[in-house]
Amino acid sequence: MQVGQRPWRELHWLSLMPDTHVTSLGSPTPPEAVTHLTSRYRQPTRRFIEAGAMAWLRDVDRAPTDTDWVASLEPFSLTTGQAARFAERHRRRLAVLMWHNFKETPLYRLPGYRHAWLASRHADFFLCLIEASRRHILEMGIEPERVDCVLPGIDTTVFTPPATPVEEPVVAFISPLRNNKGLDRVLLAFEKVVTAVPEARLVIAGTGEDEQMARDAAARDPRHIDYVGMLDQRGVAELMRRSAVFVTAPRATRTWNEQFGLVYLEAMASGMVVVTTASGTNDEAVKEPNHRVPDDVGLIADAIVELLEDPGRRAEAARRNREWVVAEHDVRTQARRMGEAFARAEHRLG
């Protein structure tokens, strides 16, 4: 149960666990191979997003009761509160999947979200998707035996490198176009990049509140900047195979910081090198030889230029990135590990 569940993420991983059948409740209809029941939401404001959305299911009782588990995302989510009450009512086991990585978020104190947390804190199992969320939920007082951690995976058969390393100085910004993803910083940095590397190009993909900023940038400098709008998974993979460097510049808000960044894994699996800003716990995804720099336009530009001017170093970094993602974050391997984590929880519960 989750508002606006993004495809190829948590629901996908659950559906790939061996010997597992998943029924999803919510909207929109997901592309994954699951049984789906469409449910409407009430969402009085769009001020908060993703798991923090101020939205809840109107008809949660449409969910099946002949299941082994009820699962939802994030302990403070309003839909997780609904899932917790549904599981208690029907005597089902509750699993909470989570990325969240800091207890200072005000969402834990706002009435609806606090009630969700008070309901979900009794979950049978917390499956953390990053080490930071494991540390966080333990800090919140949850017993270690109810917590496990399995790192996320991406499809390494979809996100693959080109036959030969990309030589053209193409930089890709692929992200929801929200203010906290830092398109403004990247555009300022790219002005400095083209001074050093005049043939460099920036391709922007995504939609959101900063879409007009992307359109205006492409209109001002069509020689160096392209805006291609929203791409599906295959379109993202194709763009990554044509690009040399991936860049974003996330910055924290009162209710959010970068938790991990699956798109970093997708870029690395596709033969790209990553430049991003240090935000939250994205160090779990962005490791050397990639560049994780302070939120400074000059430092972002310097990191991009350094990579564009050295194709040999870039190619070696891309090779290492691909090997690491395949070894540690292949989606089918990680889904199997998630299944093993659920099996451990079931053994503990008896």
HULIN-V420875 format. One record per residue. N is the residue number from 0. PSI is psi as a letter, one per 30 degrees, with the letter a starting at -180 (none if undefined). NEAR is the number of other C-alpha atoms within 12 Angstrom. Layout:
{{N & PSI & NEAR} {N & PSI & NEAR}}
//
This chain:
{{0 & j & 52} {1 & k & 47} {2 & k & 39} {3 & h & 32} {4 & k & 27} {5 & k & 26} {6 & l & 23} {7 & h & 30} {8 & b & 33} {9 & e & 40} {10 & e & 37} {11 & e & 32} {12 & e & 36} {13 & e & 41} {14 & f & 31} {15 & f & 30} {16 & k & 27} {17 & k & 21} {18 & h & 15} {19 & k & 25} {20 & k & 23} {21 & k & 31} {22 & k & 31} {23 & k & 38} {24 & k & 37} {25 & a & 34} {26 & l & 26} {27 & l & 21} {28 & k & 24} {29 & l & 29} {30 & f & 20} {31 & l & 24} {32 & i & 21} {33 & l & 23} {34 & k & 21} {35 & k & 24} {36 & j & 23} {37 & k & 25} {38 & k & 26} {39 & l & 24} {40 & l & 25} {41 & k & 20} {42 & i & 21} {43 & f & 11} {44 & l & 13} {45 & g & 15} {46 & e & 12} {47 & l & 22} {48 & l & 25} {49 & b & 27} {50 & f & 36} {51 & g & 39} {52 & k & 32} {53 & i & 30} {54 & k & 35} {55 & l & 34} {56 & k & 32} {57 & f & 22} {58 & h & 22} {59 & f & 32} {60 & f & 22} {61 & f & 21} {62 & k & 30} {63 & l & 24} {64 & f & 20} {65 & h & 16} {66 & l & 20} {67 & e & 24} {68 & l & 35} {69 & k & 42} {70 & k & 42} {71 & l & 43} {72 & k & 44} {73 & k & 43} {74 & f & 48} {75 & f & 46} {76 & k & 45} {77 & e & 44} {78 & f & 47} {79 & e & 45} {80 & e & 42} {81 & e & 40} {82 & e & 48} {83 & e & 40} {84 & e & 30} {85 & e & 32} {86 & e & 34} {87 & e & 22} {88 & e & 17} {89 & g & 20} {90 & h & 19} {91 & l & 25} {92 & k & 32} {93 & k & 40} {94 & k & 39} {95 & j & 48} {96 & k & 45} {97 & k & 42} {98 & f & 45} {99 & k & 40} {100 & g & 33} {101 & k & 32} {102 & f & 28} {103 & f & 17} {104 & k & 21} {105 & f & 19} {106 & e & 30} {107 & f & 27} {108 & f & 17} {109 & k & 19} {110 & e & 17} {111 & e & 26} {112 & e & 32} {113 & e & 24} {114 & e & 24} {115 & e & 36} {116 & e & 35} {117 & e & 27} {118 & e & 29} {119 & f & 41} {120 & f & 34} {121 & g & 28} {122 & l & 41} {123 & f & 37} {124 & k & 42} {125 & j & 44} {126 & j & 44} {127 & k & 37} {128 & f & 41} {129 & l & 35} {130 & e & 29} {131 & e & 31} {132 & e & 37} {133 & e & 35} {134 & e & 28} {135 & e & 31} {136 & f & 39} {137 & e & 24} {138 & f & 17} {139 & g & 24} {140 & g & 17} {141 & k & 25} {142 & k & 20} {143 & e & 21} {144 & f & 23} {145 & g & 31} {146 & k & 37} {147 & l & 36} {148 & k & 35} {149 & k & 35} {150 & l & 41} {151 & l & 44} {152 & l & 41} {153 & l & 40} {154 & j & 35} {155 & f & 30} {156 & f & 20} {157 & e & 25} {158 & j & 36} {159 & l & 35} {160 & l & 35} {161 & l & 27} {162 & e & 13} {163 & k & 21} {164 & k & 29} {165 & k & 31} {166 & f & 27} {167 & k & 26} {168 & i & 35} {169 & k & 39} {170 & k & 46} {171 & k & 45} {172 & j & 47} {173 & j & 47} {174 & l & 40} {175 & k & 29} {176 & i & 30} {177 & l & 27} {178 & e & 26} {179 & f & 29} {180 & f & 35} {181 & g & 37} {182 & e & 43} {183 & e & 32} {184 & e & 31} {185 & e & 45} {186 & e & 39} {187 & e & 24} {188 & e & 32} {189 & f & 42} {190 & e & 29} {191 & e & 23} {192 & e & 34} {193 & f & 28} {194 & e & 17} {195 & e & 21} {196 & i & 26} {197 & f & 21} {198 & g & 21} {199 & k & 34} {200 & k & 35} {201 & k & 45} {202 & k & 41} {203 & k & 44} {204 & k & 38} {205 & l & 31} {206 & l & 26} {207 & a & 22} {208 & f & 19} {209 & g & 26} {210 & e & 25} {211 & e & 21} {212 & e & 29} {213 & e & 39} {214 & e & 27} {215 & e & 18} {216 & e & 27} {217 & e & 24} {218 & e & 15} {219 & e & 16} {220 & i & 21} {221 & f & 17} {222 & e & 17} {223 & f & 28} {224 & k & 33} {225 & k & 30} {226 & j & 35} {227 & g & 24} {228 & a & 27} {229 & k & 23} {230 & k & 20} {231 & a & 21} {232 & e & 25} {233 & e & 19} {234 & e & 19} {235 & e & 31} {236 & e & 33} {237 & e & 25} {238 & e & 39} {239 & e & 43} {240 & f & 35} {241 & g & 32} {242 & l & 40} {243 & e & 45} {244 & k & 50} {245 & k & 50} {246 & k & 48} {247 & l & 52} {248 & i & 44} {249 & k & 39} {250 & k & 30} {251 & l & 24} {252 & a & 20} {253 & f & 16} {254 & g & 29} {255 & k & 31} {256 & l & 28} {257 & k & 37} {258 & e & 36} {259 & d & 34} {260 & i & 39} {261 & e & 34} {262 & f & 39} {263 & e & 44} {264 & e & 43} {265 & e & 46} {266 & e & 49} {267 & e & 50} {268 & f & 41} {269 & g & 47} {270 & g & 44} {271 & l & 54} {272 & k & 52} {273 & k & 50} {274 & k & 46} {275 & l & 48} {276 & l & 40} {277 & j & 34} {278 & k & 30} {279 & b & 32} {280 & h & 30} {281 & f & 37} {282 & f & 26} {283 & f & 30} {284 & e & 40} {285 & j & 37} {286 & l & 26} {287 & k & 22} {288 & g & 25} {289 & l & 39} {290 & j & 36} {291 & j & 34} {292 & l & 30} {293 & l & 23} {294 & i & 28} {295 & k & 23} {296 & e & 28} {297 & e & 22} {298 & e & 27} {299 & e & 39} {300 & e & 38} {301 & e & 29} {302 & e & 36} {303 & e & 46} {304 & e & 35} {305 & e & 25} {306 & e & 39} {307 & e & 37} {308 & f & 26} {309 & i & 22} {310 & e & 25} {311 & e & 18} {312 & e & 21} {313 & e & 37} {314 & e & 33} {315 & e & 24} {316 & e & 31} {317 & e & 40} {318 & e & 30} {319 & e & 25} {320 & e & 35} {321 & e & 35} {322 & e & 22} {323 & e & 26} {324 & e & 39} {325 & e & 31} {326 & e & 20} {327 & f & 26} {328 & g & 35} {329 & k & 33} {330 & e & 36} {331 & e & 28} {332 & e & 26} {333 & e & 34} {334 & e & 34} {335 & e & 26} {336 & e & 29} {337 & e & 38} {338 & e & 27} {339 & e & 23} {340 & e & 31} {341 & e & 37} {342 & e & 23} {343 & e & 22} {344 & e & 28} {345 & e & 20} {346 & e & 14} {347 & e & 14} {348 & f & 17} {349 & none & 9}}
//
